Amino acid sequence: MPDHIYKKIELTGSSTAGLQQAIENAISKASKTIHDMRWFEVVETRGDIADGKIAHWQVTVKVGFSLDE
């Protein structure tokens, strides 16, 4: 098995539905141009408040992917 080299990027996804959907939105969008994504870690959560209610969830994730050989 060859050794792998990884690169990490930081993404912020948002959603009105919740944290998981915000993460999935970020990863789904990134997967259209970034290949071989292997893992993610949540580094920050925050939200937007409007009229005393949560309007959007915002989640920042670091995503690791393999570099091509």
PEVEN-V850456 format. One record per pair of residues at least 4 apart in sequence whose C-alpha atoms are under 7 Angstrom apart, sorted by the first residue. I is the first residue (numbers start at 1). GAP is how many residues later the second one is. Records with the same first field share a line. If there is no record, write none. Layout:
BEGIN
I = GAP + GAP
END
This chain:
BEGIN
4 = 62
5 = 61 + 62
6 = 58 + 59 + 60 + 61
7 = 57 + 58 + 59 + 60
8 = 54 + 55 + 56 + 57
9 = 53 + 54 + 55
10 = 50 + 51 + 52 + 53
11 = 15 + 49 + 50 + 51
12 = 14 + 46 + 47 + 48 + 49
13 = 9 + 10 + 12 + 13 + 45 + 46 + 47
14 = 8 + 42 + 43 + 44 + 45
15 = 6 + 7 + 41 + 42 + 43
16 = 39 + 40 + 41
17 = 4
18 = 4 + 39
19 = 4 + 38 + 40
20 = 4
21 = 4
22 = 4 + 35 + 36 + 37
23 = 4 + 36
24 = 4
25 = 4
26 = 4
27 = 4
30 = 4
31 = 4
36 = 29 + 30
37 = 26 + 27 + 28 + 29
38 = 26 + 27
39 = 24 + 25
40 = 21 + 22 + 23 + 24
41 = 20 + 21 + 22
42 = 18 + 19 + 20
43 = 17 + 18 + 19
44 = 15 + 16
45 = 13 + 14 + 15
46 = 11 + 12 + 13
47 = 7 + 9 + 10 + 11
48 = 6 + 7 + 8 + 9
49 = 4 + 5 + 6
50 = 4 + 5
END
